[in-house]
């Protein structure tokens, strides 16, 4: 039950993030974000661990321009 609430909150947060960043990210990143959201939505009927949710959230956050620049700096 707790995981389901975390999942629902994550989905809603990512949808809000997508709406806020609509003009700031390219179409390919937007498609990736949409796919991550769909993947999370598909998990609502299945068991998903907090670790799996965090992995998908991490992938979504890596698409954000600011986070992407930070990650690029770490990789230098």
C-alpha positions in Angstrom: 0.0 0.0 0.0 2.8 2.4 0.9 4.6 1.6 -2.4 1.4 2.3 -4.3 1.0 5.7 -2.7 4.7 6.5 -3.5 4.1 5.4 -7.1 1.0 7.6 -7.5 2.8 10.6 -6.0 5.8 10.0 -8.3 3.6 9.8 -11.4 1.7 13.0 -10.5 5.0 14.8 -9.8 6.5 13.7 -13.1 3.4 14.9 -15.0 3.6 18.3 -13.3 7.3 18.5 -14.1 6.6 17.6 -17.7 4.0 20.4 -17.9 6.4 22.9 -16.3 9.3 22.0 -18.7 7.2 21.7 -21.8 9.1 24.5 -23.6 12.5 23.9 -21.9 13.2 20.4 -23.1 13.4 19.0 -26.6 10.9 16.6 -28.1 13.2 13.6 -27.8 13.6 14.2 -24.0 9.9 14.8 -23.7 9.2 11.5 -25.4 11.6 9.7 -23.0 9.8 11.4 -20.0 6.4 10.4 -21.4 7.7 6.8 -21.7 9.0 6.8 -18.1 5.6 8.1 -16.9 3.8 5.3 -19.0 6.2 2.7 -17.5 5.3 3.9 -14.0 1.6 3.9 -14.8 1.8 0.3 -16.0 3.2 -0.7 -12.6 0.1 0.5 -10.8 -1.5 -2.9 -11.2 1.7 -4.8 -10.4 4.1 -5.0 -7.5 6.9 -2.4 -7.7 9.6 -1.8 -5.2 10.7 1.6 -4.0 14.1 0.9 -5.6 12.4 0.4 -9.0 10.4 3.6 -8.6 13.6 5.5 -7.7 15.5 4.1 -10.7 12.7 5.4 -13.0 12.6 8.7 -11.2 16.4 9.0 -11.6 16.1 8.5 -15.3 13.5 11.2 -15.5 15.5 13.6 -13.4 18.6 13.0 -15.6 16.5 14.5 -18.5 16.2 17.9 -16.8 18.5 20.5 -18.3 20.0 21.6 -15.0 20.5 18.1 -13.7 22.0 17.1 -17.1 24.6 19.9 -16.8 25.5 18.9 -13.3 26.0 15.2 -14.4 28.1 16.4 -17.3 30.4 18.3 -14.9 30.8 15.2 -12.7 31.7 13.1 -15.8 34.5 15.4 -16.8 
